[in-house]
Amino acid sequence: MIHRPNVTTLTHQREGQNQGEWQRSECVLGYIPIVYYSALLCVGVPVNILTLVALSRLASRTKKALYVYLLALTSSDILSQLFIIFVGFLLETAVFHRDMPALLLHSVSVLEFASNHASIWATVPLTVDRYVALCHPLLHRQISYPARARRIIAAVFVLALASGVPFFWWSDLWRASHPPTVLDRALIWTHVTIIYFLPCSIFLVLNSLIIHRLRRRRRCQEEYGHSSTMAVAAPPHHQRLLGKTTAMLLAVTSVFSVLWAPRTVVIIYDLYVASVHLDWRVHLAYDLANMLAMLNTAVNFFLYCFVSKPFRAAVRDVLLLRDGPMAARNALRHQQVPVHASNSSLSSGTKRSQRDKPPHPLRVDTQVM
């Protein structure tokens, strides 16, 4: 679905030529995109796999829907790297120069669009979940749990695959010499709406409501202190954790909006002003815009590390081949029980074991990222 660079050296468009005589625009960057995508693949795939393992540990340990959404986002990023960067850019363009059966090329385009749509729309239920957690915490405890999150993500992936089917007829803008047809215009506007305008509108509305709620809560705390109502709704520790998760969410959505904006602008510019196929400047802008957009598939790991202390600890445990802090505490507890336990203090041992039990599930739900 991301359009491949024109690797053939061609002449500039000349004024006064007939459309049949126009030549394709030059690829100014040469082999730079191939080197860039190769490096991005070598870095992005390992860090996404590491993210997947770390999030899996956090999901199994905390039983929270948040990590299910983050797992889906990371999985869809890996699919985007596989189908768009590896198959689309490197294999089809750099290796085979698109000398492949047309049916295979169009089928790969469907998978590219589907993985791209899944990568973007996996962030939407995450944003909704964080909005409900912050603005309606009691409702969030009732409706947010891993099983429901998995069903939501399954629906997102099915819809993403279905939304990629119409793009079987997508025209390669780098090589399409004819003016856009009605079908081309419909597919382009559908594409930019699905991948940018609609999700960004949702992000803007929900993130604005989240920021407004945080500011109002902070203002109330400064004016009236920690009232009983606020304490029941969200304890101070919970508010600090929610603030970190909100910062992570704002970072993910903001980076997506910034990195994908140039590509959206260039696609619309190509549709109405100048063609990528004929103008080397639009061709250059398209190459750079695609490079920025694909960078979004590899940056989330660094955002999570910057914001989340539990995620950093989980990554450290994975790299050091450790089972994690919970297993370490359990092992230490089993080592200490024979020393302190006695047959005559059965009741005290029972009380001590009760104190060592994990907190109540409702309290676990208040921990975030």
DOLUMGU-564343 format. One line per field, with one value per residue (C-alpha): x negated, y, z; residue number from 1; residue in three letters. Coordinates in nm, 4 decimals, m for minus. Example, Ala and Ser with C-alpha at 12.3 -4.5 7.8 and 13.67 -1.06 7.14 Angstrom:
px	m1.2300  m1.3670
py	m0.4500  m0.1060
pz	0.7800  0.7140
num	1  2
residu	ALA  SER
This chain:
px	0.0000  m0.2922  m0.4060  m0.7462  m1.0241  m1.1004  m1.4438  m1.4852  m1.6682  m1.4314  m1.4118  m1.2233  m0.8824  m0.9054  m0.6631  m0.4700  m0.5064  m0.2055  m0.0896  m0.1988  m0.5518  m0.5887  m0.8565  m0.8589  m1.0126  m1.3571  m1.4163  m1.6385  m1.7227  m1.8652  m1.9452  m1.8931  m1.5359  m1.6594  m1.9336  m1.6895  m1.4217  m1.6792  m1.8117  m1.4587  m1.3711  m1.6871  m1.6104  m1.2306  m1.1616  m1.3883  m1.2606  m0.8999  m0.9586  m1.1189  m0.8186  m0.5847  m0.7572  m0.7717  m0.4064  m0.3070  m0.4707  m0.2982  0.0369  0.0104  m0.1042  0.1499  0.4498  0.5249  0.6938  0.4388  0.1644  0.3937  0.4385  0.0654  m0.0055  0.2317  0.0647  m0.2812  m0.1663  m0.0144  m0.3378  m0.5280  m0.2811  m0.3271  m0.7036  m0.6697  m0.4244  m0.4985  m0.8719  m1.0078  m0.7722  m0.6625  m0.9705  m1.2597  m1.1437  m0.9056  m1.1027  m1.4694  m1.4987  m1.2372  m1.1817  m0.8078  m0.8636  m0.5987  m0.2486  0.0095  0.2384  m0.0379  m0.1187  0.2440  0.2872  m0.0156  0.1345  0.4434  0.2247  0.0276  0.3397  0.4935  0.1830  0.1582  0.5224  0.4843  0.1728  0.3540  0.6933  0.5514  0.4714  0.8362  0.9747  0.6657  0.7564  1.1191  1.0080  0.7842  1.0630  1.3061  1.0411  0.9768  1.3203  1.5386  1.3217  1.6073  1.7492  1.3995  1.3664  1.6860  1.6350  1.2563  1.1082  0.8774  1.1437  1.3462  1.0303  0.9358  1.2802  1.2503  0.9052  1.0271  1.3067  1.0556  0.8310  1.1229  1.2487  0.8949  0.8639  1.2042  1.1123  0.8007  0.9925  1.1124  0.7489  0.6837  0.7559  0.5212  0.3112  m0.0598  m0.0978  m0.4665  m0.3898  m0.0356  m0.0819  0.2894  0.4994  0.6801  1.0046  1.3198  1.2177  0.8714  1.0188  1.2624  0.9856  0.7493  1.0070  1.1154  0.7527  0.6666  0.9921  0.9289  0.5609  0.5548  0.8582  1.0983  0.8554  0.6935  1.0359  1.1082  0.7668  0.8176  1.1607  1.0793  0.7350  0.8853  1.1435  0.8704  0.6532  0.9536  1.0417  0.6823  0.6644  0.9971  0.8965  0.5651  0.7415  0.9901  0.7091  0.5255  0.8373  1.0037  0.7374  0.8093  1.1830  1.3523  1.5235  1.1987  1.0316  1.2978  1.2944  0.9191  0.6593  0.3472  0.1273  0.3826  0.3861  0.0075  0.0174  0.3028  0.0981  m0.1917  0.0375  0.2035  m0.1384  m0.2212  0.1077  0.0607  m0.2934  m0.1834  0.1045  m0.0930  m0.3871  m0.1469  0.0269  m0.3032  m0.4708  m0.1705  m0.0676  m0.3232  m0.2191  0.1490  0.0744  m0.1379  0.1297  0.3930  0.1438  0.0740  0.4458  0.5279  0.2075  m0.0962  m0.1620  m0.4259  m0.4806  m0.5730  m0.7150  m1.0450  m0.9761  m0.6500  m0.8316  m1.0964  m0.8314  m0.6489  m0.9665  m1.0448  m0.6829  m0.6746  m1.0030  m0.8610  m0.5371  m0.7174  m0.9282  m0.6094  m0.6265  m0.9513  m0.9241  m0.6657  m0.9225  m1.1241  m0.8114  m0.7112  m1.0617  m1.0615  m0.7239  m0.6719  m0.8873  m0.7119  m0.7789  m1.1462  m1.1666  m0.9977  m1.2390  m1.5331  m1.4015  m1.3643  m1.7153  m1.8647  m1.6559  m1.4876  m1.1354  m1.0490  m1.0023  m0.6888  m0.8605  m1.1619  m0.9442  m0.7583  m1.0854  m1.2127  m0.8878  m0.9105  m1.2643  m1.1647  m0.8561  m1.0415  m1.2598  m0.9791  m0.6997  m0.6372  m0.3748  m0.2676  m0.2052  0.0342  0.2712  m0.0025  m0.1346  0.2141  0.2329  m0.1107  m0.0142  0.2962  0.0835  m0.1372  0.1516  0.1876  0.4160  0.7838  0.8603  1.0169  0.6943  0.4933  0.7066  0.6015  0.2417  0.1637  m0.1373
py	0.0000  0.2371  0.3267  0.2098  0.4368  0.4656  0.3069  0.3759  0.6946  0.8938  1.2414  1.5408  1.6427  1.9091  2.1867  2.1535  1.7756  1.5610  1.3388  1.0275  1.1633  1.2529  1.0651  0.9462  1.1714  1.0962  0.9247  1.1908  0.9882  0.6952  0.4038  0.6021  0.4671  0.1087  0.1659  0.3479  0.0779  m0.1958  m0.0198  0.0492  m0.3174  m0.4322  m0.2031  m0.2036  m0.5768  m0.6682  m0.3853  m0.4705  m0.8365  m0.7274  m0.5027  m0.7936  m1.0203  m0.7509  m0.6580  m1.0251  m1.0587  m0.7466  m0.8642  m1.2069  m1.0489  m0.7674  m0.9048  m0.5591  m0.4646  m0.1882  m0.4349  m0.6271  m0.3106  m0.2396  m0.5987  m0.5555  m0.2280  m0.3864  m0.6929  m0.4753  m0.2724  m0.5955  m0.6891  m0.3458  m0.3886  m0.7333  m0.6535  m0.2867  m0.2509  m0.6014  m0.7316  m0.4037  m0.1852  m0.4298  m0.7460  m0.6089  m0.2944  m0.3422  m0.7134  m0.7926  m0.4359  m0.5184  m0.7794  m1.0011  m1.1240  m0.8473  m1.0669  m1.1184  m0.7464  m0.6519  m0.9257  m0.7962  m0.4473  m0.5760  m0.7140  m0.3890  m0.1773  m0.4177  m0.4197  m0.0425  0.0040  m0.2413  m0.0611  0.2714  0.1585  m0.0543  0.2788  0.3903  0.1412  0.2139  0.5834  0.5077  0.2809  0.5521  0.8098  0.5875  0.5039  0.8694  1.0251  0.7321  0.5158  0.3183  0.2309  0.1384  m0.1204  m0.2851  m0.2908  m0.3053  m0.6532  m0.8634  m1.0894  m0.7932  m0.6222  m0.9324  m0.9398  m0.5713  m0.6228  m0.9263  m0.7121  m0.4369  m0.6843  m0.8374  m0.4935  m0.3900  m0.6941  m0.6225  m0.2568  m0.3626  m0.5617  m0.2611  m0.1491  m0.4498  m0.1971  0.0693  0.2418  0.2798  0.6580  0.6368  0.4568  0.5637  0.7931  0.8454  1.1064  0.9775  0.8007  0.8150  0.4877  0.6276  0.9363  0.7299  0.4970  0.7838  0.9707  0.6492  0.5757  0.9147  0.9131  0.5682  0.6147  0.9798  1.2069  0.9799  0.8367  1.1771  1.3306  1.0663  1.1218  1.4973  1.4820  1.2195  1.3583  1.7060  1.5690  1.3839  1.6953  1.9035  1.6524  1.6442  2.0238  2.0494  1.7827  1.9554  2.2905  2.1392  1.9848  2.3156  2.5043  2.2576  1.9954  1.6251  1.6144  1.2904  1.2637  1.2897  1.0435  0.7844  0.8385  0.8381  0.8143  1.0315  0.7345  0.6310  0.9847  0.9882  0.6557  0.7721  1.0793  0.8648  0.6478  0.9575  1.0973  0.7711  0.7816  1.1461  1.0701  0.7726  0.9573  1.2804  1.1018  0.9216  1.2479  1.4221  1.1381  1.0568  1.4164  1.4761  1.1613  1.2562  1.6047  1.4715  1.2191  1.4946  1.7250  1.4521  1.4100  1.7752  1.9708  1.7809  1.4147  1.2078  1.0299  1.3511  1.6025  1.5098  1.7462  1.5733  1.2421  1.3489  1.4697  1.1371  0.9380  1.1416  1.1294  0.7503  0.7239  0.9346  0.7361  0.4025  0.5389  0.5273  0.1458  0.1488  0.4373  0.3081  0.0955  0.4055  0.5966  0.3145  0.3025  0.6779  0.6866  0.3519  0.2229  m0.1220  m0.1591  m0.0754  m0.3322  m0.5935  m0.5212  m0.5524  m0.8869  m1.0120  m0.9042  m1.0584  m1.3778  m1.3333  m1.4359  m1.0930  m0.9312  m1.1240  m1.4603  m1.3366  m1.2286  m1.5581  m1.7515  m1.5413  m1.5935  m1.9708  m1.9587  m1.7569  m1.9571  m2.2647  m2.0398  m1.8465  m2.1034  m2.3409  m2.5989  m2.3984  m2.0722  m2.1900  m1.8984  m1.6368  m1.8076  m1.7875  m1.4164  m1.3638  m1.5535  m1.3374  m1.0261  m1.1659  m1.2266  m1.0012  m0.6998  m0.7033  m0.7117  m0.3655  m0.2305  m0.4023  m0.2269  0.1090  0.0435  0.1658  0.1352
pz	0.0000  0.0578  m0.2890  m0.4060  m0.5255  m0.8962  m0.9240  m1.3000  m1.3996  m1.6180  m1.7676  m1.6331  m1.7515  m2.0181  m2.0898  m2.4123  m2.4451  m2.5139  m2.2342  m2.4217  m2.4461  m2.0789  m1.8951  m1.5369  m1.2732  m1.1417  m0.8100  m0.6574  m0.3463  m0.5412  m0.3113  0.0096  0.0612  0.0262  0.2841  0.5129  0.5000  0.5514  0.8620  0.9846  0.9442  1.1243  1.4188  1.4192  1.4106  1.7078  1.9275  1.8422  1.9264  2.2539  2.3177  2.2443  2.4976  2.7666  2.7208  2.7284  3.0695  3.1980  3.0592  3.2247  3.5508  3.5815  3.3869  3.2464  2.9210  2.8634  2.7763  2.5418  2.3362  2.3418  2.2345  1.9404  1.8440  1.8537  1.6559  1.3848  1.3665  1.3041  1.0288  0.8711  0.8759  0.7197  0.4392  0.3646  0.4258  0.3647  0.0960  m0.0616  m0.0601  m0.0451  m0.2252  m0.4878  m0.5675  m0.4794  m0.5643  m0.8301  m0.9625  m0.9630  m1.2355  m1.0811  m1.1757  m1.1470  m0.9368  m0.6807  m0.6683  m0.6082  m0.3466  m0.1567  m0.1758  0.0050  0.2854  0.3013  0.3381  0.5898  0.8130  0.7888  0.8876  1.1781  1.3022  1.3127  1.4364  1.7187  1.8848  1.8798  2.1394  2.3500  2.3455  2.4317  2.7172  2.8633  2.8327  3.0213  3.2834  3.3565  3.3166  3.4300  3.6601  3.8166  3.4753  3.3580  3.6346  3.5154  3.1381  3.0919  3.1218  2.9022  2.7505  2.6239  2.4990  2.3008  2.1378  2.0459  1.8957  1.7008  1.5545  1.4656  1.2821  1.0900  0.9859  0.8891  0.6625  0.5088  0.4534  0.2618  m0.0008  m0.2099  m0.2457  m0.4660  m0.7438  m0.6040  m0.8724  m0.8080  m0.8037  m0.8932  m1.2190  m1.3096  m1.6115  m1.6763  m1.4912  m1.1798  m1.2594  m1.0514  m0.8850  m0.8093  m0.6462  m0.4406  m0.3194  m0.2364  m0.0298  0.1396  0.2202  0.3712  0.5674  0.7144  0.7952  0.9008  0.9121  1.1007  1.3631  1.4177  1.4766  1.7403  1.8996  1.9038  2.0674  2.3306  2.4138  2.4510  2.6948  2.8858  2.9136  3.0184  3.2910  3.4192  3.4341  3.6109  3.8607  3.9293  3.9729  4.2159  4.4172  4.4361  4.5466  4.7794  4.8522  4.8422  4.9045  5.0022  4.6655  4.4759  4.7055  4.6394  4.2650  4.2183  4.4964  4.4593  4.3653  4.1045  3.9628  3.9240  3.7412  3.5213  3.4397  3.3183  3.1072  2.9638  2.8759  2.6986  2.5068  2.4067  2.2902  2.0758  1.9107  1.8642  1.7010  1.4686  1.3726  1.2982  1.1062  0.8878  0.8101  0.5286  0.3417  0.3607  0.2263  m0.0616  m0.1655  m0.1899  m0.3651  m0.6200  m0.6785  m0.7517  m0.8267  m0.9596  m1.0260  m0.8501  m1.1796  m1.3629  m1.1121  m0.9468  m0.6555  m0.5699  m0.6190  m0.3670  m0.1209  m0.1539  m0.0852  0.2259  0.3463  0.3200  0.5076  0.7904  0.7991  0.8267  1.1119  1.3191  1.3259  1.5281  1.7768  2.0243  2.2093  2.2955  2.4013  2.6360  2.7847  2.8396  3.0148  3.1888  3.4727  3.4788  3.1079  3.1537  3.4328  3.2130  2.9266  3.1656  3.2887  2.9318  2.8335  3.1481  3.1028  3.4385  3.5332  3.6717  4.0128  4.1032  4.0602  4.2552  4.5477  4.5426  4.5499  4.8395  5.0279  4.9891  5.1204  5.4277  5.5297  5.6706  5.8852  6.0538  6.0508  6.3414  6.4298  6.7356  6.5416  6.2785  6.3214  6.2962  5.9845  5.8344  5.9040  5.7561  5.4393  5.4063  5.4220  5.1441  4.9060  4.6013  4.6458  4.5623  4.1870  4.2009  4.3391  4.0688  3.8068  3.9413  3.8437  3.4955  3.2692
num	1  2  3  4  5  6  7  8  9  10  11  12  13  14  15  16  17  18  19  20  21  22  23  24  25  26  27  28  29  30  31  32  33  34  35  36  37  38  39  40  41  42  43  44  45  46  47  48  49  50  51  52  53  54  55  56  57  58  59  60  61  62  63  64  65  66  67  68  69  70  71  72  73  74  75  76  77  78  79  80  81  82  83  84  85  86  87  88  89  90  91  92  93  94  95  96  97  98  99  100  101  102  103  104  105  106  107  108  109  110  111  112  113  114  115  116  117  118  119  120  121  122  123  124  125  126  127  128  129  130  131  132  133  134  135  136  137  138  139  140  141  142  143  144  145  146  147  148  149  150  151  152  153  154  155  156  157  158  159  160  161  162  163  164  165  166  167  168  169  170  171  172  173  174  175  176  177  178  179  180  181  182  183  184  185  186  187  188  189  190  191  192  193  194  195  196  197  198  199  200  201  202  203  204  205  206  207  208  209  210  211  212  213  214  215  216  217  218  219  220  221  222  223  224  225  226  227  228  229  230  231  232  233  234  235  236  237  238  239  240  241  242  243  244  245  246  247  248  249  250  251  252  253  254  255  256  257  258  259  260  261  262  263  264  265  266  267  268  269  270  271  272  273  274  275  276  277  278  279  280  281  282  283  284  285  286  287  288  289  290  291  292  293  294  295  296  297  298  299  300  301  302  303  304  305  306  307  308  309  310  311  312  313  314  315  316  317  318  319  320  321  322  323  324  325  326  327  328  329  330  331  332  333  334  335  336  337  338  339  340  341  342  343  344  345  346  347  348  349  350  351  352  353  354  355  356  357  358  359  360  361  362  363  364  365  366  367  368  369
residu	MET  ILE  HIS  ARG  PRO  ASN  VAL  THR  THR  LEU  THR  HIS  GLN  ARG  GLU  GLY  GLN  ASN  GLN  GLY  GLU  TRP  GLN  ARG  SER  GLU  CYS  VAL  LEU  GLY  TYR  ILE  PRO  ILE  VAL  TYR  TYR  SER  ALA  LEU  LEU  CYS  VAL  GLY  VAL  PRO  VAL  ASN  ILE  LEU  THR  LEU  VAL  ALA  LEU  SER  ARG  LEU  ALA  SER  ARG  THR  LYS  LYS  ALA  LEU  TYR  VAL  TYR  LEU  LEU  ALA  LEU  THR  SER  SER  ASP  ILE  LEU  SER  GLN  LEU  PHE  ILE  ILE  PHE  VAL  GLY  PHE  LEU  LEU  GLU  THR  ALA  VAL  PHE  HIS  ARG  ASP  MET  PRO  ALA  LEU  LEU  LEU  HIS  SER  VAL  SER  VAL  LEU  GLU  PHE  ALA  SER  ASN  HIS  ALA  SER  ILE  TRP  ALA  THR  VAL  PRO  LEU  THR  VAL  ASP  ARG  TYR  VAL  ALA  LEU  CYS  HIS  PRO  LEU  LEU  HIS  ARG  GLN  ILE  SER  TYR  PRO  ALA  ARG  ALA  ARG  ARG  ILE  ILE  ALA  ALA  VAL  PHE  VAL  LEU  ALA  LEU  ALA  SER  GLY  VAL  PRO  PHE  PHE  TRP  TRP  SER  ASP  LEU  TRP  ARG  ALA  SER  HIS  PRO  PRO  THR  VAL  LEU  ASP  ARG  ALA  LEU  ILE  TRP  THR  HIS  VAL  THR  ILE  ILE  TYR  PHE  LEU  PRO  CYS  SER  ILE  PHE  LEU  VAL  LEU  ASN  SER  LEU  ILE  ILE  HIS  ARG  LEU  ARG  ARG  ARG  ARG  ARG  CYS  GLN  GLU  GLU  TYR  GLY  HIS  SER  SER  THR  MET  ALA  VAL  ALA  ALA  PRO  PRO  HIS  HIS  GLN  ARG  LEU  LEU  GLY  LYS  THR  THR  ALA  MET  LEU  LEU  ALA  VAL  THR  SER  VAL  PHE  SER  VAL  LEU  TRP  ALA  PRO  ARG  THR  VAL  VAL  ILE  ILE  TYR  ASP  LEU  TYR  VAL  ALA  SER  VAL  HIS  LEU  ASP  TRP  ARG  VAL  HIS  LEU  ALA  TYR  ASP  LEU  ALA  ASN  MET  LEU  ALA  MET  LEU  ASN  THR  ALA  VAL  ASN  PHE  PHE  LEU  TYR  CYS  PHE  VAL  SER  LYS  PRO  PHE  ARG  ALA  ALA  VAL  ARG  ASP  VAL  LEU  LEU  LEU  ARG  ASP  GLY  PRO  MET  ALA  ALA  ARG  ASN  ALA  LEU  ARG  HIS  GLN  GLN  VAL  PRO  VAL  HIS  ALA  SER  ASN  SER  SER  LEU  SER  SER  GLY  THR  LYS  ARG  SER  GLN  ARG  ASP  LYS  PRO  PRO  HIS  PRO  LEU  ARG  VAL  ASP  THR  GLN  VAL  MET
